[in-house]
Amino acid sequence: MAPQVSEIYRQEYALNNEAEDMVEVLDLEAQETVPFANGRPVLKTRDFTPLSPAAEENKFYVPGIGFVSEVDLETGETLELVACSLC
């Protein structure tokens, strides 16, 4: 099933308030500059958990590669893919 904008998925769930990771699809063709996109569409998501409402991240995925970038929305810290053997 292909992702659709505004859909929310559960990524992880564990009983006793151990994990409730969720993801919301924000954009299927995000315009942000991310590593290894090279003109391909970029999937942008918002990752969050009801257990820690302030903990939110935007993540970016490139078709054929996968996860390429993450931005912590509270701190601004960014993680990026720096090498890719598939590219």
N, CA, C and O of each residue as an XYZ file, in Angstrom:
348
protein
N       0.826     -1.169      0.000
C       0.000      0.000      0.000
C       0.878      1.244      0.000
O       1.758      1.371      0.851
N       0.664      2.145     -0.917
C       1.447      3.372     -1.019
C       0.993      4.379      0.036
O      -0.200      4.485      0.319
N       1.935      5.113      0.616
C       1.550      6.122      1.605
C       0.748      7.248      0.969
O       0.925      7.570     -0.206
N      -0.129      7.836      1.756
C      -0.935      8.973      1.317
C      -0.768     10.107      2.331
O      -0.688      9.860      3.535
N      -0.715     11.343      1.846
C      -0.565     12.496      2.722
C      -1.680     12.506      3.766
O      -2.845     12.259      3.454
N      -1.309     12.791      4.986
C      -2.146     12.908      6.190
C      -2.456     11.564      6.852
O      -3.069     11.540      7.920
N      -2.054     10.462      6.255
C      -2.245      9.166      6.921
C      -1.294      9.061      8.113
O      -0.183      9.591      8.090
N      -1.753      8.372      9.143
C      -0.942      8.147     10.340
C      -0.843      6.648     10.559
O      -1.841      5.928     10.517
N       0.380      6.192     10.793
C       0.647      4.775     10.991
C       1.288      4.557     12.359
O       2.024      5.411     12.852
N       1.007      3.431     12.953
C       1.708      3.029     14.170
C       2.974      2.297     13.732
O       2.911      1.354     12.943
N       4.124      2.736     14.248
C       5.392      2.093     13.909
C       5.789      1.049     14.950
O       6.353      0.003     14.627
N       5.482      1.357     16.189
C       5.883      0.461     17.272
C       4.883      0.612     18.409
O       4.426      1.715     18.709
N       4.554     -0.492     19.024
C       3.647     -0.448     20.157
C       4.038     -1.536     21.145
O       4.206     -2.697     20.774
N       4.179     -1.153     22.388
C       4.458     -2.111     23.452
C       3.576     -1.763     24.646
O       3.367     -0.588     24.947
N       3.077     -2.756     25.304
C       2.204     -2.544     26.453
C       2.916     -1.818     27.581
O       4.141     -1.700     27.578
N       2.163     -1.342     28.524
C       2.673     -0.677     29.728
C       3.412      0.617     29.427
O       4.386      0.951     30.102
N       2.949      1.357     28.403
C       3.537      2.647     28.055
C       5.032      2.584     27.750
O       5.772      3.515     28.069
N       5.475      1.494     27.135
C       6.883      1.360     26.775
C       7.184      1.941     25.407
O       8.282      2.454     25.188
N       6.239      1.874     24.481
C       6.462      2.409     23.138
C       5.134      2.631     22.438
O       4.254      1.770     22.460
N       4.997      3.790     21.817
C       3.815      4.098     21.019
C       4.240      4.962     19.833
O       3.625      5.998     19.578
N       5.261      4.560     19.119
C       5.805      5.365     18.025
C       4.828      5.424     16.857
O       4.282      4.410     16.424
N       4.625      6.650     16.359
C       3.681      6.891     15.274
C       4.387      7.696     14.177
O       5.392      8.360     14.427
N       3.843      7.624     12.965
C       4.367      8.420     11.855
C       3.181      8.988     11.075
O       2.189      8.299     10.833
N       3.306     10.259     10.686
C       2.308     10.922      9.848
C       2.967     11.279      8.520
O       4.047     11.870      8.509
N       2.345     10.936      7.419
C       2.869     11.278      6.101
C       2.534     12.744      5.835
O       1.364     13.126      5.807
N       3.583     13.569      5.636
C       3.390     14.998      5.401
C       3.423     15.369      3.924
O       2.663     16.231      3.482
N       4.306     14.718      3.155
C       4.482     15.109      1.756
C       5.082     13.940      0.982
O       5.973     13.247      1.474
N       4.589     13.734     -0.218
C       5.116     12.666     -1.070
C       6.186     13.170     -2.034
O       6.922     12.378     -2.623
N       6.268     14.481     -2.189
C       7.260     15.088     -3.067
C       7.809     16.348     -2.411
O       7.705     17.449     -2.952
N       8.400     16.158     -1.223
C       8.921     17.277     -0.447
C      10.003     18.022     -1.220
O      10.766     17.422     -1.977
N      10.057     19.317     -1.022
C      11.010     20.159     -1.736
C      12.304     20.389     -0.951
O      13.222     21.029     -1.463
N      12.393     19.884      0.270
C      13.616     20.050      1.048
C      14.801     19.421      0.329
O      14.658     18.409     -0.357
N      15.958     20.022      0.491
C      17.180     19.465     -0.073
C      17.685     18.388      0.869
O      18.012     18.662      2.024
N      17.745     17.165      0.371
C      18.225     16.045      1.172
C      19.266     15.270      0.370
O      19.286     15.341     -0.858
N      20.129     14.532      1.062
C      21.167     13.781      0.363
C      20.577     12.743     -0.596
O      19.566     12.105     -0.301
N      21.225     12.594     -1.736
C      20.969     11.521     -2.696
C      19.603     11.574     -3.382
O      19.200     10.597     -4.013
N      18.889     12.682     -3.273
C      17.585     12.779     -3.939
C      17.766     12.850     -5.455
O      17.059     12.168     -6.196
N      18.698     13.661     -5.914
C      19.003     13.769     -7.346
C      17.751     13.857     -8.221
O      17.626     13.142     -9.215
N      16.831     14.740     -7.838
C      15.627     14.948     -8.629
C      14.502     13.963     -8.382
O      13.417     14.119     -8.941
N      14.733     12.953     -7.558
C      13.669     11.991     -7.242
C      12.717     12.572     -6.203
O      13.104     13.463     -5.447
N      11.489     12.088     -6.153
C      10.553     12.569     -5.128
C      11.050     12.175     -3.737
O      11.678     11.132     -3.558
N      10.759     13.019     -2.773
C      11.195     12.781     -1.395
C       9.965     12.651     -0.508
O       9.114     13.539     -0.483
N       9.874     11.544      0.219
C       8.803     11.323      1.185
C       9.199     11.983      2.497
O      10.280     11.720      3.024
N       8.327     12.843      3.028
C       8.573     13.525      4.298
C       7.546     13.052      5.317
O       6.345     13.039      5.044
N       8.030     12.663      6.493
C       7.135     12.218      7.557
C       7.409     12.996      8.840
O       8.463     13.610      9.008
N       6.429     12.950      9.738
C       6.591     13.464     11.097
C       6.496     12.255     12.014
O       5.466     11.581     12.067
N       7.565     11.989     12.728
C       7.583     10.876     13.667
C       7.352     11.427     15.066
O       7.939     12.442     15.443
N       6.490     10.754     15.841
C       6.148     11.259     17.162
C       5.679     10.109     18.035
O       5.475      8.992     17.561
N       5.512     10.400     19.319
C       4.960      9.435     20.257
C       4.113     10.160     21.276
O       4.544     11.181     21.813
N       2.917      9.663     21.561
C       2.091     10.268     22.600
C       2.750     10.218     23.983
O       2.366     10.968     24.880
N       3.727      9.348     24.152
C       4.405      9.213     25.449
C       5.339     10.379     25.726
O       5.622     10.673     26.887
N       5.826     11.051     24.688
C       6.707     12.220     24.822
C       6.281     13.249     23.784
O       6.902     13.339     22.725
N       5.239     14.024     24.059
C       4.678     14.923     23.057
C       5.670     15.915     22.443
O       5.484     16.322     21.297
N       6.708     16.310     23.166
C       7.677     17.267     22.625
C       8.684     16.600     21.687
O       9.399     17.291     20.963
N       8.747     15.297     21.691
C       9.719     14.575     20.868
C       9.140     14.321     19.482
O       8.416     13.348     19.270
N       9.466     15.203     18.540
C       8.995     15.053     17.167
C      10.168     15.197     16.215
O      11.083     15.984     16.452
N      10.131     14.434     15.145
C      11.176     14.492     14.123
C      10.523     14.495     12.754
O       9.483     13.871     12.546
N      11.140     15.201     11.831
C      10.793     15.038     10.427
C      11.824     14.104      9.833
O      13.022     14.267     10.064
N      11.370     13.127      9.070
C      12.272     12.192      8.415
C      12.005     12.226      6.922
O      10.888     12.486      6.476
N      13.064     11.957      6.156
C      12.997     12.038      4.704
C      13.509     10.738      4.095
O      14.529     10.196      4.520
N      12.784     10.246      3.095
C      13.098      8.985      2.436
C      13.132      9.203      0.925
O      12.298      9.921      0.373
N      14.111      8.574      0.258
C      14.251      8.660     -1.194
C      13.996      7.266     -1.773
O      14.563      6.285     -1.292
N      13.144      7.170     -2.803
C      12.861      5.863     -3.417
C      14.141      5.166     -3.874
O      15.026      5.790     -4.459
N      14.224      3.883     -3.602
C      15.379      3.096     -3.999
C      16.551      3.182     -3.037
O      17.496      2.399     -3.131
N      16.492      4.136     -2.106
C      17.566      4.293     -1.123
C      17.031      4.069      0.279
O      17.582      3.271      1.037
N      15.954      4.774      0.629
C      15.376      4.682      1.963
C      15.637      5.944      2.751
O      15.667      7.038      2.187
N      15.825      5.804      4.043
C      16.019      6.923      4.966
C      17.295      7.681      4.612
O      18.363      7.081      4.492
N      17.184      9.026      4.442
C      18.367      9.820      4.106
C      18.598     10.988      5.052
O      19.707     11.518      5.101
N      17.579     11.408      5.809
C      17.759     12.583      6.663
C      16.699     12.615      7.753
O      15.589     12.108      7.589
N      17.082     13.236      8.886
C      16.190     13.376     10.038
C      16.460     14.718     10.698
O      17.616     15.111     10.858
N      15.396     15.427     11.084
C      15.535     16.697     11.788
C      14.723     16.621     13.072
O      13.514     16.390     13.037
N      15.392     16.815     14.209
C      14.715     16.866     15.504
C      14.035     18.227     15.587
O      14.716     19.252     15.551
N      12.711     18.262     15.696
C      11.975     19.516     15.661
C      12.120     20.338     16.931
O      11.824     21.533     16.923
N      12.567     19.731     18.017
C      12.763     20.466     19.266
C      14.151     21.098     19.312
O      14.287     22.262     19.691
N      15.175     20.349     18.933
C      16.552     20.837     19.049
C      17.135     21.360     17.740
O      18.107     22.115     17.747
N      16.538     20.957     16.612
C      17.091     21.335     15.312
C      18.223     20.432     14.855
O      18.749     20.610     13.756
N      18.607     19.463     15.683
C      19.689     18.539     15.317
C      19.308     17.768     14.058
O      18.173     17.316     13.911
N      20.272     17.625     13.156
C      20.035     16.938     11.888
C      20.975     15.750     11.749
O      22.162     15.840     12.061
N      20.427     14.635     11.277
C      21.222     13.470     10.926
C      21.038     13.242      9.426
O      19.919     13.324      8.920
N      22.132     12.956      8.712
C      22.032     12.736      7.275
C      22.881     11.566      6.838
O      23.955     11.310      7.382
N      22.381     10.869      5.852
C      23.133      9.808      5.202
C      24.316     10.435      4.475
O      24.137     11.395      3.725
N      25.521      9.910      4.683
C      26.707     10.511      4.071
C      27.330      9.642      2.993
O      28.164     10.119      2.224
N      26.940      8.378      2.923
C      27.474      7.496      1.901
C      26.390      6.495      1.509
O      25.548      6.110      2.321
N      26.436      6.086      0.245
C      25.414      5.161     -0.250
C      26.023      4.301     -1.342
O      26.480      4.828     -2.356
N      26.039      3.002     -1.157
C      26.594      2.104     -2.169
C      25.594      1.830     -3.291
O      25.975      1.270     -4.319
N      24.326      2.209     -3.121
C      23.297      2.006     -4.127
C      23.199      3.163     -5.114
O      22.564      3.040     -6.161
N      23.822      4.277     -4.780
C      23.655      5.510     -5.570
C      24.602      5.586     -6.754
O      24.576      6.562     -7.504
